[in-house]
Amino acid sequence: MSLRVETVKRWQVELNPTQDWLLYEVGVDGCYVVRIQCGLCNKHKAKIKDLRNFSPAFVNGIEGASLKKDNVKKHFQSEMHQKASALEKLSGNVPNLPSALAQSIEEEHLTRLFDIAYTVAKLELPLAKFSQIAKLEVRHGVDLGQMSLTEQKCKEFLKYIGRSTKVELIHAIQESPYFSVLVDGSDETGAAEKGMIYVLYVDHTGLPCVRFFGFREVKHVHAECLKQTVLNAFLEEGIDIERKLVGYLADSVTVKAGVATVLQNEMPYLISMNCVSHRLELAIKEMFQGTSFDDVTEMLLLLARLYWTCPGRMPELKNLSQIMQEGDTKPHQAEGTRWVQHKQGATKALLQAYPAVVCNLANMLTQTVLPKEKSIFQEYLWTLRSLKFILHLLFMSEMLEPLAKLSRSLQNSNVDLLDTATLLQKFYVTLGRMNSGILRGALSEVLKHTEKDPQSVFFGGTRLQADFEEAQAFKEKLPSYVAAVSDCILQRFGSLHHMEPIQCLKILEVDLWPEAQEDLEDYGTSELQIFTGHFEKLLSLNHVDRTKLQEEWVQFKQFRKENLSQVSSQQLWQNLLTSQQSRFPNLYHVIYILHCFPVSSVVLEWGFSAVARLNANGRGKMSINILEYLTRISVEGPEPDMFDPRSAVSLYCFEQMGFITEPGFKRTSQYAFSDEEPDSSNKRQEVCYFEDQYSSDE
C-alpha cells in the first residue's frame, strides 16, 4: 500500500493536533510511510498493558495492509489510547503532596455525594430530595465540598453510577460463551414503545443469573424492526449475539409479535417459549371460568369486599375467632395479577375462618335494620351453608394448593425447568387419583357423612343444607372437573414435554442417574445426540468438537462417580462450569447452553413495576437513559449501606476532573477511627471498575 507522509500528517491534525502522538517511519524513497506507531501508547505501555482491551499493534507499530485511516481512527478512540493521553497530560505536572491531598479530599466529597444520590434512587424518592438531604448533611457538619447540590447534579451522579454498573454487566456477557434474551414492551398509553431487555447467563459462580440489560425505544412495532432493535442493543456494546444467543423469551403481545420466528430463520436452534409462569396462571384461570366454581370465586370476592371496605366489621370477627380458637381470620385479597396464589390464599383463609365468618354474618343479620343488608347477609349465609358450595370450595382448595406451590417456584428469577416438569408430573398423578374416585381430607369426610346421613352433615361446626342427590351429582361431575383441569394444563404445557431440547434437561438431574455401572454407561447418550442435532450450527460456530462429546460424557459420569458422588446436582454443574472446563472442553458447552434455557419472565414484571413507581413518584418526564439508571438501581442495586461508589467516583474523576484515582483508596467510614473491623455480613459489596472498563452510552 502506498501511503504518503502528507496523508499521515493530515490524519494527526484531523484527530488531535495538540499532541505529537502519531509517529511514522519513512521508506528508502523518503516519500512513503512504511510503519506507523502511537508514541503515547508506547511511552505509557507499562501503565496501560493490563487494560482489558489492550492491543500491542500500535505500541509496536502497524505495517503493510494495516496502514489505513480507519485503523488509526479506531486506535485513537480506543480506551488504551484515551488513558495514555490522560497519563500524558498528568505527566506534565510534577506530583506533590498538596495536589495529591487535594485529589484525595475531592474523592471523599464525591464519595459522600454519590452515596446520597444512590440512596435517593434506591429508596425511589423524588430526585429533588437529593438537594434537601445534602443540605441537611452540610447543616450537620458533613463536608461535601463546593460542588452544587442540585437535582441536575444528582442525575449526573446517577449517570456515572449507572454506567459503571453496566460496565460490569457488559464485561460479564462478553466473557460468557452463551446467553439468552428476555424482552417485554411497555403498555403506556400514548407513549412510544419501550423494549425492556434482560439477559440470562451463567455467572462466575456457575449459577444462572438474570440481569437487567437496558431499555430500547421501538420505532415500529413489527417483527423485523423489533428484531433489529434487540440485535443492535448488543452490537452497540460489542457483543456477538450470533455466536452466543441460546434462547428468546418475550412477554408482551407487541414485542413478541413474530420476532422469534424471524430470529429462528437465521438461528434455527433458538429456544423460544412464552413465560411458563403465565402459562400456568392462564390455564388455571380458564379452567374455573364458566363452571360451578364461579360461585366460589364470587363468594371469595364478596367476603373480601365486605370486610375490606368496612374495617369496623373486623374487630367483631377477630373476637369471634379468638373465642372459637380459629387463629387468623382476616380475609385475603381475592384479586390480583397472580390469580392462582390469590385464590389459593383466599380459599385457605375462608376454610380456616369458616365458623367465625358464618357466626359473624349471623350476628350482623340479626343486628341490622336495613332490608337491603338483611337480604345480602341472608344470601351469603345460604350460600356458605350449602353442601354444593362447600364441596366445590374444598375441591378448589385441593387443586390450588399444589398449583400455588408450582406458581411460587416459577416466580423466581432463576427457574429449574426440569423441576417444573417434575412438579407437573406429580400433579398429573394427583389428578389420576382423584379421577379414580380416591379422595382425601375434608372433601372425603364431607361426602362420607352426606352419604351416611344427609340431614346431619356438619362442616366447621356449622350444619349444612345437604341432600344425597347433591353429593351424588358432585361425584358424577368429579371426573369431568378433573378432565377439565388436565386439559387446561396440557393445553398450556403439553408442548413443553415434546420439545426436544427440553428433553435434554434430563441429564442435569443427577438424582435420576442409575446406580448400576452398566446402566450408567448408556445413560443420557440419546439425549446428548438430540442436543447435538438441534444445536449443531451453534456448536460449530463455537468450534465444539461434536465427535468427542460422547467420549467426554462417559468420562464425566465416571469422574462424578469417583470424585463427586455426594454433591448435589447444582454443586456438580457448578464444579464443571467453574473448574473443569479444560478437562471437559466440549461437554462444558453443552452444560452451559442447558443452563441458559429461558423459562420465566417474572423479572420483566418486576422491572416494569419499578418503572411504574419511578414514573409515578413525581419525577416528571425522564430521558430513557436516566430511567434505565434508576431502574437498574431499583431492581438490582444493593441496599444503600452496602453500596460502594468507588467505581462511579473513579469514572467521574477520570472524565470530569482529569485525574485517575487509585483503585484501592480507602473511604472514610465509622471504622476509620477505631481498630474494629466490620463483620463480613456488613461489608460493602466489592464492585469496583477502573479506567480500562469505562465506556460511555451517550
C-alpha positions as CSV (number, residue, x, y, z in Angstrom):
1,M,0.0,0.0,0.0
2,S,1.3,3.5,-0.9
3,L,0.8,5.9,1.9
4,R,2.3,9.4,1.6
5,V,3.8,11.3,4.5
6,E,1.5,14.2,3.9
7,T,-1.5,11.9,4.4
8,V,-0.3,10.7,7.8
9,K,0.3,14.3,8.9
10,R,-3.2,15.2,7.9
11,W,-4.6,12.3,9.9
12,Q,-2.9,13.6,13.0
13,V,-4.1,17.1,12.5
14,E,-7.7,15.9,12.0
15,L,-7.7,13.6,15.0
16,N,-5.7,15.6,17.6
17,P,-3.4,18.5,16.5
18,T,-2.5,19.4,20.1
19,Q,-0.3,16.3,20.8
20,D,2.5,14.9,18.7
21,W,1.3,11.3,19.1
22,L,1.4,9.7,15.7
23,L,4.9,8.5,14.8
24,Y,5.8,7.1,11.4
25,E,8.7,5.5,9.6
26,V,9.5,6.5,6.0
27,G,10.8,4.1,3.4
28,V,14.1,4.5,1.5
29,D,12.4,6.7,-1.1
30,G,11.7,9.3,1.6
31,C,8.1,9.8,0.3
32,Y,6.0,6.9,1.6
33,V,5.3,5.7,5.1
34,V,6.0,2.0,5.8
35,R,5.2,1.9,9.5
36,I,3.0,3.8,12.0
37,Q,3.3,3.8,15.8
38,C,1.4,5.5,18.6
39,G,4.0,7.5,20.6
40,L,1.8,8.0,23.6
41,C,0.8,4.3,24.0
42,N,4.4,3.2,23.5
43,K,5.6,5.7,26.2
44,H,3.0,4.6,28.7
45,K,2.7,1.0,27.8
46,A,3.8,-0.1,31.3
47,K,0.8,1.5,32.8
48,I,-1.8,0.5,30.2
49,K,-0.7,-3.0,29.3
50,D,-3.1,-4.6,31.9
51,L,-6.1,-3.0,30.4
52,R,-8.8,-5.4,29.3
53,N,-8.8,-4.2,25.7
54,F,-5.1,-3.6,25.4
55,S,-3.6,-4.3,21.9
56,P,0.2,-4.2,21.1
57,A,-0.5,-3.3,17.5
58,F,0.1,0.5,17.7
59,V,2.6,0.1,20.5
60,N,4.9,-2.0,18.3
61,G,3.7,-0.3,15.1
62,I,1.5,-1.4,12.1
63,E,2.7,-2.1,8.6
64,G,1.5,-3.2,5.2
65,A,-2.2,-3.6,4.6
66,S,-3.0,-2.3,8.1
67,L,-1.9,1.2,7.2
68,K,-5.4,2.6,6.9
69,K,-7.0,5.7,8.3
70,D,-9.8,3.6,9.7
71,N,-7.4,1.6,11.9
72,V,-5.7,4.8,13.1
73,K,-9.1,6.4,14.0
74,K,-10.2,3.3,15.9
75,H,-7.0,3.3,17.9
76,F,-7.3,7.0,18.6
77,Q,-10.8,6.3,20.0
78,S,-9.8,3.2,22.0
79,E,-9.7,3.1,25.7
80,M,-6.0,2.4,25.9
81,H,-5.2,5.5,23.8
82,Q,-7.5,7.7,25.9
83,K,-5.9,6.5,29.1
84,A,-2.4,7.1,27.6
85,S,-3.4,10.6,26.6
86,A,-4.7,11.3,30.1
87,L,-1.4,10.0,31.6
88,E,0.5,12.2,29.2
89,K,-1.4,15.3,30.4
90,L,-0.8,14.3,34.1
91,S,2.9,13.7,33.4
92,G,3.4,17.5,32.7
93,N,2.5,18.2,36.4
94,V,5.1,17.1,39.0
95,P,3.2,15.2,41.7
96,N,3.4,17.0,45.0
97,L,1.8,16.5,48.4
98,P,-0.6,19.4,48.2
99,S,-2.1,18.3,44.8
100,A,-2.3,14.6,45.9
101,L,-4.0,15.6,49.1
102,A,-6.5,17.9,47.2
103,Q,-7.4,14.9,44.9
104,S,-7.9,12.7,47.9
105,I,-10.2,15.2,49.6
106,E,-12.2,15.7,46.4
107,E,-12.7,12.0,46.2
108,E,-14.1,11.9,49.7
109,H,-16.5,14.7,48.9
110,L,-17.7,12.9,45.7
111,T,-18.0,9.6,47.6
112,R,-20.4,11.2,50.1
113,L,-22.4,12.9,47.3
114,F,-22.6,9.7,45.3
115,D,-23.8,7.9,48.4
116,I,-26.6,10.4,48.9
117,A,-27.6,10.2,45.2
118,Y,-27.7,6.4,45.3
119,T,-29.7,6.3,48.5
120,V,-32.3,8.7,46.9
121,A,-32.5,6.4,43.8
122,K,-32.6,3.1,45.7
123,L,-35.4,4.3,48.0
124,E,-37.2,5.6,44.9
125,L,-37.5,9.1,46.3
126,P,-38.1,12.1,44.1
127,L,-34.7,13.3,42.8
128,A,-35.4,16.7,44.3
129,K,-34.8,15.2,47.7
130,F,-31.1,14.9,46.9
131,S,-30.7,18.7,47.4
132,Q,-32.6,18.6,50.7
133,I,-30.7,15.7,52.1
134,A,-27.3,17.0,51.0
135,K,-28.0,20.4,52.6
136,L,-29.1,18.7,55.8
137,E,-25.8,16.8,55.8
138,V,-23.9,20.1,55.5
139,R,-26.0,21.6,58.3
140,H,-24.9,18.6,60.5
141,G,-21.3,19.4,59.7
142,V,-20.6,17.0,56.9
143,D,-18.0,18.4,54.4
144,L,-19.4,18.0,50.9
145,G,-17.1,20.4,49.1
146,Q,-18.0,23.3,46.9
147,M,-20.0,21.3,44.3
148,S,-23.6,22.4,43.6
149,L,-26.3,20.4,45.3
150,T,-29.0,20.4,42.7
151,E,-31.3,17.8,41.2
152,Q,-29.4,18.1,37.9
153,K,-26.2,17.2,39.7
154,C,-28.0,14.2,41.2
155,K,-28.9,13.0,37.7
156,E,-25.3,13.4,36.7
157,F,-24.0,11.3,39.6
158,L,-26.7,8.6,38.9
159,K,-25.5,8.6,35.3
160,Y,-22.0,7.6,36.4
161,I,-23.3,5.1,38.9
162,G,-25.4,3.5,36.1
163,R,-22.6,3.5,33.6
164,S,-20.1,2.0,36.0
165,T,-22.6,-0.7,37.0
166,K,-23.4,-1.6,33.4
167,V,-19.6,-1.9,32.6
168,E,-19.5,-4.9,34.9
169,L,-22.6,-6.4,33.2
170,I,-21.2,-5.9,29.7
171,H,-17.9,-7.5,30.7
172,A,-19.7,-10.5,32.2
173,I,-21.8,-11.0,29.0
174,Q,-18.7,-10.6,26.8
175,E,-16.9,-13.2,28.8
176,S,-19.9,-15.6,28.8
177,P,-19.9,-18.1,25.8
178,Y,-23.7,-18.1,25.7
179,F,-26.8,-16.2,27.0
180,S,-30.5,-15.8,26.4
181,V,-32.6,-12.7,26.0
182,L,-35.8,-11.8,27.7
183,V,-37.9,-9.0,26.3
184,D,-41.0,-7.1,27.1
185,G,-42.7,-3.9,25.9
186,S,-44.3,-1.1,27.8
187,D,-48.0,-0.6,27.5
188,E,-48.1,3.1,28.4
189,T,-51.0,4.8,26.5
190,G,-49.8,7.5,24.1
191,A,-46.1,6.7,24.8
192,A,-43.5,5.4,22.4
193,E,-43.0,1.6,22.8
194,K,-40.1,0.9,25.2
195,G,-38.5,-2.5,25.0
196,M,-37.1,-3.8,28.3
197,I,-34.3,-6.3,27.8
198,Y,-32.9,-8.8,30.3
199,V,-30.2,-11.3,29.8
200,L,-29.8,-14.8,31.3
201,Y,-26.3,-16.2,31.6
202,V,-24.2,-18.2,33.9
203,D,-22.2,-16.0,36.3
204,H,-18.7,-16.6,37.7
205,T,-20.1,-18.9,40.4
206,G,-21.5,-21.3,37.9
207,L,-25.2,-20.4,38.5
208,P,-27.8,-19.0,36.1
209,C,-28.2,-15.2,36.6
210,V,-30.8,-12.9,35.1
211,R,-29.8,-9.2,34.8
212,F,-31.4,-6.1,33.6
213,F,-29.7,-5.0,30.3
214,G,-31.5,-1.8,29.5
215,F,-34.3,-0.1,27.6
216,R,-34.5,0.5,23.8
217,E,-37.1,2.7,22.1
218,V,-39.0,0.8,19.4
219,K,-39.8,2.9,16.3
220,H,-42.2,0.4,14.6
221,V,-43.9,-2.5,16.3
222,H,-43.3,-5.2,13.7
223,A,-41.1,-8.3,13.7
224,E,-38.2,-7.1,11.6
225,C,-37.9,-3.8,13.4
226,L,-38.1,-5.4,16.8
227,K,-35.5,-8.0,15.9
228,Q,-33.1,-5.3,14.7
229,T,-33.7,-3.3,17.9
230,V,-32.7,-6.2,20.1
231,L,-29.7,-7.1,17.9
232,N,-28.4,-3.5,17.8
233,A,-28.7,-3.2,21.6
234,F,-26.0,-5.9,21.9
235,L,-23.9,-5.0,18.8
236,E,-23.5,-1.5,20.2
237,E,-21.8,-3.0,23.2
238,G,-19.5,-5.2,21.0
239,I,-21.4,-8.4,21.9
240,D,-21.5,-11.1,19.1
241,I,-25.1,-12.3,19.5
242,E,-25.0,-14.8,16.6
243,R,-22.4,-17.0,18.3
244,K,-23.9,-16.6,21.8
245,L,-27.7,-16.5,21.7
246,V,-29.4,-19.6,23.0
247,G,-33.0,-18.5,23.7
248,Y,-35.5,-15.7,23.3
249,L,-38.4,-15.2,25.6
250,A,-41.0,-12.4,25.1
251,D,-43.8,-11.4,27.4
252,S,-45.7,-8.7,25.5
253,V,-48.1,-9.0,22.6
254,T,-46.3,-6.1,20.9
255,V,-42.8,-7.2,21.4
256,K,-43.2,-11.0,20.8
257,A,-45.0,-10.4,17.5
258,G,-43.2,-12.8,15.3
259,V,-39.7,-11.8,16.4
260,A,-38.7,-15.4,17.5
261,T,-39.8,-16.7,14.1
262,V,-37.6,-14.1,12.3
263,L,-34.7,-14.9,14.5
264,Q,-35.1,-18.7,14.0
265,N,-34.8,-18.1,10.3
266,E,-31.2,-17.2,11.0
267,M,-30.7,-19.2,14.1
268,P,-32.8,-22.4,13.7
269,Y,-31.6,-23.7,17.1
270,L,-33.0,-20.8,19.0
271,I,-35.2,-21.8,22.0
272,S,-38.3,-19.7,22.0
273,M,-41.2,-20.1,24.5
274,N,-43.7,-18.0,26.4
275,C,-43.4,-17.4,30.1
276,V,-44.1,-20.7,32.0
277,S,-45.5,-18.8,35.0
278,H,-48.0,-17.0,32.8
279,R,-48.9,-20.3,31.1
280,L,-49.9,-21.7,34.5
281,E,-51.9,-18.6,35.5
282,L,-53.9,-18.5,32.3
283,A,-54.5,-22.3,32.3
284,I,-56.0,-22.3,35.9
285,K,-58.0,-19.2,35.4
286,E,-59.6,-20.6,32.2
287,M,-60.2,-23.9,33.9
288,F,-62.6,-22.5,36.6
289,Q,-64.4,-20.0,34.4
290,G,-68.0,-20.8,33.3
291,T,-68.4,-23.6,35.9
292,S,-69.9,-24.1,39.3
293,F,-66.6,-22.8,40.7
294,D,-67.7,-19.3,39.6
295,D,-69.9,-19.3,42.7
296,V,-66.9,-20.0,44.9
297,T,-64.8,-17.3,43.3
298,E,-67.7,-14.8,43.5
299,M,-68.2,-15.5,47.2
300,L,-64.5,-15.0,47.9
301,L,-64.6,-11.6,46.3
302,L,-67.8,-10.6,48.1
303,L,-66.5,-11.6,51.5
304,A,-63.2,-9.8,50.9
305,R,-65.1,-6.7,49.8
306,L,-67.4,-6.9,52.8
307,Y,-64.6,-6.8,55.3
308,W,-62.0,-4.8,53.5
309,T,-64.4,-1.9,52.6
310,C,-65.8,-1.8,56.2
311,P,-62.9,-2.2,58.7
312,G,-65.4,-1.7,61.5
313,R,-66.6,-5.2,61.0
314,M,-63.1,-6.7,61.5
315,P,-62.9,-6.4,65.3
316,E,-66.0,-8.5,65.9
317,L,-64.8,-11.2,63.5
318,K,-61.4,-11.2,65.3
319,N,-63.0,-11.5,68.7
320,L,-65.1,-14.4,67.5
321,S,-62.1,-16.2,66.0
322,Q,-60.3,-15.8,69.4
323,I,-63.3,-17.3,71.2
324,M,-63.5,-20.2,68.7
325,Q,-59.7,-20.5,68.6
326,E,-59.7,-20.4,64.9
327,G,-56.5,-18.3,64.6
328,D,-56.1,-15.6,61.9
329,T,-59.4,-14.9,60.2
330,K,-58.6,-11.8,58.1
331,P,-60.0,-12.4,54.6
332,H,-57.3,-12.5,51.9
333,Q,-57.4,-10.3,48.8
334,A,-59.0,-12.5,46.2
335,E,-58.0,-10.4,43.1
336,G,-54.6,-9.6,41.7
337,T,-52.1,-10.4,38.9
338,R,-51.2,-13.7,40.4
339,W,-54.6,-15.4,40.1
340,V,-53.6,-18.8,41.5
341,Q,-51.9,-17.5,44.6
342,H,-54.6,-15.0,45.4
343,K,-57.3,-17.6,45.0
344,Q,-55.4,-20.2,47.0
345,G,-54.8,-17.7,49.8
346,A,-58.4,-16.7,49.8
347,T,-59.8,-20.3,49.9
348,K,-57.4,-21.3,52.6
349,A,-58.3,-18.2,54.7
350,L,-62.1,-18.9,54.3
351,L,-61.7,-22.6,55.2
352,Q,-59.8,-21.6,58.3
353,A,-62.2,-18.8,59.3
354,Y,-65.4,-20.5,58.2
355,P,-67.0,-20.9,61.6
356,A,-66.2,-17.3,62.7
357,V,-67.4,-15.9,59.4
358,V,-70.7,-17.8,59.5
359,C,-71.3,-16.7,63.1
360,N,-70.3,-13.1,62.4
361,L,-72.7,-12.9,59.4
362,A,-75.5,-14.4,61.5
363,N,-74.9,-11.7,64.2
364,M,-74.9,-8.9,61.6
365,L,-78.1,-10.3,60.1
366,T,-79.9,-10.0,63.5
367,Q,-78.4,-6.6,64.3
368,T,-79.1,-4.8,61.1
369,V,-82.4,-3.0,60.5
370,L,-81.8,-2.3,56.8
371,P,-83.8,-4.5,54.5
372,K,-81.1,-4.5,51.8
373,E,-78.4,-5.6,54.2
374,K,-80.6,-8.3,55.6
375,S,-81.1,-9.6,52.1
376,I,-77.4,-9.6,51.4
377,F,-76.4,-11.3,54.6
378,Q,-79.2,-14.0,54.2
379,E,-77.9,-14.7,50.7
380,Y,-74.3,-15.0,51.9
381,L,-75.3,-17.4,54.7
382,W,-77.4,-19.5,52.4
383,T,-74.5,-19.9,50.0
384,L,-71.9,-20.6,52.8
385,R,-74.2,-23.3,54.4
386,S,-74.9,-25.1,51.2
387,L,-73.3,-28.5,50.6
388,K,-72.7,-27.7,46.9
389,F,-70.6,-24.6,47.8
390,I,-68.6,-26.5,50.5
391,L,-67.8,-29.4,48.1
392,H,-66.6,-27.1,45.3
393,L,-64.6,-24.9,47.8
394,L,-62.8,-28.0,49.1
395,F,-62.1,-29.3,45.6
396,M,-60.8,-25.9,44.5
397,S,-58.6,-25.7,47.6
398,E,-57.1,-29.1,46.9
399,M,-56.4,-28.3,43.3
400,L,-55.0,-24.8,44.0
401,E,-52.6,-25.8,46.8
402,P,-50.1,-27.8,44.7
403,L,-50.6,-25.4,41.8
404,A,-49.8,-22.4,44.0
405,K,-46.6,-24.0,45.1
406,L,-45.7,-24.5,41.5
407,S,-46.7,-20.9,40.7
408,R,-44.4,-19.6,43.5
409,S,-41.5,-21.7,42.3
410,L,-42.0,-20.3,38.8
411,Q,-41.8,-16.7,40.1
412,N,-38.1,-16.9,41.0
413,S,-35.8,-15.1,38.7
414,N,-34.0,-18.5,38.0
415,V,-36.3,-21.4,37.3
416,D,-35.4,-25.0,37.2
417,L,-37.2,-26.2,34.0
418,L,-36.6,-29.8,34.8
419,D,-38.0,-29.4,38.3
420,T,-41.0,-27.7,36.7
421,A,-41.7,-30.7,34.5
422,T,-41.3,-33.0,37.6
423,L,-43.8,-30.9,39.6
424,L,-46.3,-31.1,36.7
425,Q,-45.8,-34.8,36.5
426,K,-46.6,-35.2,40.2
427,F,-49.7,-33.0,39.8
428,Y,-50.9,-35.3,37.0
429,V,-50.6,-38.2,39.4
430,T,-52.9,-36.4,41.9
431,L,-55.4,-35.8,39.1
432,G,-55.3,-39.5,38.2
433,R,-56.0,-40.4,41.9
434,M,-59.0,-38.1,42.0
435,N,-60.3,-39.3,38.6
436,S,-60.3,-42.8,40.1
437,G,-62.5,-41.5,42.9
438,I,-59.9,-41.7,45.6
439,L,-60.5,-38.6,47.7
440,R,-58.7,-37.5,50.8
441,G,-59.0,-35.0,53.7
442,A,-62.1,-32.8,54.4
443,L,-63.6,-33.4,51.0
444,S,-63.7,-37.1,51.5
445,E,-65.1,-36.7,55.0
446,V,-68.0,-34.4,53.9
447,L,-69.0,-36.8,51.2
448,K,-68.9,-39.8,53.5
449,H,-71.1,-38.1,56.1
450,T,-73.6,-36.9,53.4
451,E,-74.0,-40.5,52.1
452,K,-74.4,-41.8,55.6
453,D,-76.9,-39.1,56.9
454,P,-77.6,-36.1,54.7
455,Q,-79.6,-34.4,57.5
456,S,-76.7,-34.2,59.9
457,V,-73.8,-33.1,57.9
458,F,-71.6,-30.6,59.7
459,F,-68.6,-28.6,58.5
460,G,-66.6,-26.3,60.8
461,G,-69.3,-26.7,63.5
462,T,-72.0,-25.4,61.0
463,R,-74.8,-27.7,59.9
464,L,-75.0,-27.8,56.1
465,Q,-78.1,-27.7,53.9
466,A,-77.4,-31.1,52.3
467,D,-79.1,-33.9,50.5
468,F,-77.9,-37.2,49.0
469,E,-78.6,-36.1,45.4
470,E,-76.2,-33.1,45.6
471,A,-73.4,-35.4,46.8
472,Q,-74.0,-37.9,44.0
473,A,-74.2,-35.1,41.4
474,F,-70.8,-33.8,42.6
475,K,-69.2,-37.3,42.5
476,E,-70.6,-37.8,39.0
477,K,-69.1,-34.5,37.8
478,L,-65.8,-35.1,39.6
479,P,-64.2,-36.9,36.6
480,S,-65.3,-34.0,34.3
481,Y,-63.7,-31.5,36.7
482,V,-60.5,-33.5,36.7
483,A,-60.6,-33.8,32.9
484,A,-61.1,-30.0,32.6
485,V,-58.1,-29.4,34.9
486,S,-55.9,-31.8,32.9
487,D,-57.0,-30.4,29.6
488,C,-56.2,-26.8,30.6
489,I,-52.8,-27.8,31.9
490,L,-51.9,-29.9,28.9
491,Q,-53.1,-27.3,26.5
492,R,-50.7,-24.8,28.0
493,F,-47.8,-27.1,28.9
494,G,-48.2,-30.1,26.6
495,S,-45.7,-28.8,24.1
496,L,-43.2,-28.3,26.9
497,H,-42.8,-32.1,27.2
498,H,-42.4,-32.6,23.5
499,M,-39.7,-30.0,22.8
500,E,-36.5,-32.0,22.0
501,P,-34.2,-29.5,23.8
502,I,-36.3,-29.7,26.9
503,Q,-35.9,-33.5,27.0
504,C,-32.1,-33.0,27.1
505,L,-32.5,-31.3,30.5
506,K,-32.9,-34.8,31.9
507,I,-29.1,-35.2,32.1
508,L,-28.8,-32.3,34.5
509,E,-30.9,-34.1,37.2
510,V,-28.2,-36.2,38.8
511,D,-30.6,-37.9,41.2
512,L,-32.1,-39.7,38.2
513,W,-28.8,-41.2,37.2
514,P,-28.8,-45.0,37.5
515,E,-26.5,-46.6,40.2
516,A,-25.6,-49.7,38.2
517,Q,-22.4,-49.2,36.1
518,E,-23.8,-50.9,33.0
519,D,-26.9,-48.7,33.0
520,L,-24.9,-45.5,33.7
521,E,-22.6,-46.0,30.7
522,D,-25.5,-45.5,28.2
523,Y,-27.5,-43.0,30.3
524,G,-28.0,-39.7,28.6
525,T,-26.5,-40.8,25.3
526,S,-29.7,-40.4,23.3
527,E,-30.4,-37.0,24.9
528,L,-26.9,-35.9,24.0
529,Q,-27.4,-36.9,20.4
530,I,-30.7,-35.0,20.3
531,F,-28.9,-32.0,21.7
532,T,-26.0,-32.0,19.2
533,G,-28.5,-32.4,16.4
534,H,-30.6,-29.4,17.5
535,F,-27.6,-27.1,18.3
536,E,-25.3,-28.3,15.5
537,K,-24.9,-24.8,14.0
538,L,-24.3,-23.1,17.3
539,L,-21.8,-25.7,18.4
540,S,-20.0,-25.4,15.1
541,L,-19.8,-21.6,15.4
542,N,-18.1,-22.0,18.8
543,H,-15.7,-24.7,17.5
544,V,-17.0,-27.5,19.6
545,D,-15.8,-30.9,18.5
546,R,-19.0,-32.9,18.5
547,T,-17.2,-36.2,17.8
548,K,-15.7,-36.0,21.3
549,L,-18.9,-35.2,23.2
550,Q,-19.9,-38.8,23.8
551,E,-16.4,-39.7,25.0
552,E,-16.3,-36.7,27.4
553,W,-19.8,-37.5,28.6
554,V,-18.8,-41.1,29.6
555,Q,-15.6,-39.7,31.2
556,F,-17.5,-37.1,33.2
557,K,-20.0,-39.7,34.5
558,Q,-17.1,-41.8,35.8
559,F,-15.4,-38.7,37.2
560,R,-18.5,-37.8,39.1
561,K,-18.9,-41.3,40.5
562,E,-15.3,-41.4,41.7
563,N,-14.9,-37.8,43.0
564,L,-18.3,-36.0,43.4
565,S,-20.9,-38.7,44.1
566,Q,-22.1,-37.0,47.3
567,V,-22.6,-33.5,45.9
568,S,-26.0,-32.1,44.7
569,S,-26.9,-31.5,41.0
570,Q,-26.3,-27.8,41.4
571,Q,-22.9,-28.2,43.0
572,L,-21.8,-30.8,40.4
573,W,-22.6,-28.5,37.5
574,Q,-21.1,-25.5,39.3
575,N,-17.9,-27.5,39.6
576,L,-17.9,-28.3,35.8
577,L,-18.6,-24.7,34.7
578,T,-16.1,-23.1,37.0
579,S,-13.2,-25.6,37.5
580,Q,-13.4,-28.4,34.9
581,Q,-13.6,-26.6,31.6
582,S,-10.1,-27.6,30.5
583,R,-10.8,-31.2,31.4
584,F,-14.1,-31.4,29.5
585,P,-13.8,-28.6,27.0
586,N,-16.7,-29.8,24.7
587,L,-19.1,-31.1,27.3
588,Y,-18.7,-27.7,29.0
589,H,-20.5,-26.0,26.1
590,V,-23.5,-28.5,26.3
591,I,-24.0,-27.9,30.1
592,Y,-23.6,-24.1,29.7
593,I,-26.3,-24.0,27.0
594,L,-28.7,-26.1,29.0
595,H,-28.3,-23.6,31.9
596,C,-29.3,-20.7,29.6
597,F,-32.8,-22.0,28.7
598,P,-35.3,-19.1,29.3
599,V,-38.3,-20.1,31.3
600,S,-39.9,-17.3,33.3
601,S,-40.3,-13.6,32.5
602,V,-41.2,-12.7,36.1
603,V,-38.2,-10.4,36.3
604,L,-39.7,-8.3,33.5
605,E,-42.8,-7.7,35.6
606,W,-40.5,-6.6,38.5
607,G,-38.8,-4.2,36.1
608,F,-41.9,-2.6,34.8
609,S,-43.4,-2.4,38.3
610,A,-40.3,-0.4,39.2
611,V,-40.7,1.8,36.1
612,A,-44.3,2.5,37.1
613,R,-43.3,3.5,40.6
614,L,-40.5,5.7,39.3
615,N,-42.8,7.5,36.8
616,A,-45.5,8.0,39.4
617,N,-43.1,9.3,42.0
618,G,-43.1,12.9,41.0
619,R,-40.1,12.8,38.7
620,G,-41.9,14.1,35.7
621,K,-40.6,13.2,32.2
622,M,-37.3,11.4,32.3
623,S,-34.9,10.6,29.5
624,I,-34.6,6.9,28.7
625,N,-31.1,6.8,30.0
626,I,-31.9,8.2,33.4
627,L,-34.9,5.9,33.6
628,E,-32.6,3.0,32.8
629,Y,-30.1,4.0,35.5
630,L,-32.9,4.4,38.1
631,T,-34.4,1.0,37.1
632,R,-31.1,-0.8,37.4
633,I,-30.5,0.7,40.9
634,S,-34.1,-0.1,42.0
635,V,-34.3,-3.8,40.9
636,E,-30.6,-4.9,41.2
637,G,-28.7,-2.4,43.3
638,P,-27.5,-3.3,46.8
639,E,-29.0,-1.7,49.8
640,P,-27.7,1.8,50.5
641,D,-25.5,0.7,53.4
642,M,-23.9,-1.9,51.1
643,F,-23.3,0.3,48.1
644,D,-19.7,1.0,47.1
645,P,-19.4,4.2,45.0
646,R,-15.7,3.9,44.2
647,S,-16.1,2.7,40.6
648,A,-18.5,5.5,39.8
649,V,-16.3,8.1,41.6
650,S,-13.3,6.8,39.6
651,L,-15.1,7.2,36.3
652,Y,-16.3,10.7,37.3
653,C,-12.8,11.9,38.3
654,F,-11.3,10.5,35.1
655,E,-13.8,12.1,32.8
656,Q,-14.8,15.3,34.6
657,M,-11.8,16.3,36.6
658,G,-8.8,14.9,34.6
659,F,-7.2,12.7,37.2
660,I,-7.1,9.0,37.8
661,T,-8.0,7.7,41.2
662,E,-6.0,5.0,43.0
663,P,-8.0,1.7,42.6
664,G,-7.6,0.8,46.3
665,F,-8.2,4.1,48.0
666,K,-10.0,3.7,51.3
667,R,-13.0,5.7,52.0
668,T,-13.7,7.3,55.4
669,S,-16.2,5.3,57.4
670,Q,-17.2,4.7,61.0
671,Y,-14.4,2.1,61.2
672,A,-11.6,4.6,60.2
673,F,-11.4,5.9,63.7
674,S,-11.3,2.6,65.5
675,D,-9.4,-0.7,65.5
676,E,-12.6,-2.7,64.9
677,E,-13.3,-4.3,61.5
678,P,-16.9,-4.7,60.3
679,D,-18.5,-8.1,60.1
680,S,-18.3,-9.7,56.7
681,S,-22.1,-9.5,56.5
682,N,-21.9,-5.7,56.8
683,K,-19.1,-5.0,54.5
684,R,-19.9,-3.1,51.4
685,Q,-20.2,-5.2,48.2
686,E,-16.9,-5.0,46.4
687,V,-17.9,-3.8,42.9
688,C,-15.1,-1.6,41.6
689,Y,-14.3,-0.9,38.0
690,F,-11.4,1.1,36.7
691,E,-10.4,3.1,33.7
692,D,-9.9,0.1,31.4
693,Q,-13.5,-0.8,31.8
694,Y,-15.1,2.6,31.1
695,S,-17.5,3.0,28.2
696,S,-20.0,5.8,27.5
697,D,-23.5,5.1,26.4
698,E,-24.1,8.6,25.1
